[in-house]
Amino acid sequence: MNQNEATIHKFYTAFQNKDWATMQSCYADDAVFNDPAFGLIDAEHARAMWEMLCKRAKDFSLTYGNIQLLDEEYATCDWNAKYLFSKTGRKVNNKIKAHMRLKDGLIIEHTDAFDFYKWTRMAMGLPGFLFGWSNFMQGKIQKGARKGLVDYMEKNK
């Protein structure tokens, strides 16, 4: 197992255990993260996001696998998170493809890709079914997720 694969295992094993501090240690200080829910955020916000998500996780389980080392820097990994969405109490089973760029054993770019419309249907129910496909709904969810993250960071300085 090379250094990049070891970092990916370390990150997702920590996530399985809701060990946000270990997850945070896997990111370089200048890393960036992107996903449909939070959009593009820097390392400081990404680290806080993982802490917030781990601390708030209810009925949470995670599996991961299919780590593909594409070259010396790039890798992908499939992961699946099951949890209760806090705003609605609805069960979510989110299948995610992580795209990572790593350097010196640290994540420098991390993009999580998933079917946002499918996620909104699970997380929001009828409103997600009706509007989850729209850019308006994604923008509204991103705005709320970012505000929640900033509020969390302010409270936990």
MOKA-V268499 format. One line per field, one symbol per residue. psi: psi as a letter, one per 30 degrees, with the letter a starting at -180 (. if undefined). A space follows every 10 residues. Layout:
psi=???
This chain:
psi=kleeeeeeee efeeeeghie eeeeffklfg lkkklfefak lleeeeeeee eeeeefkkhk lkllahkjje afekllkklk kklkkeffgk kkjkkkjkkk kkkhgkkfkj kkkljeeeee eeefbeeeee fffkeeeeee eeeeeeeeee eeeefh.
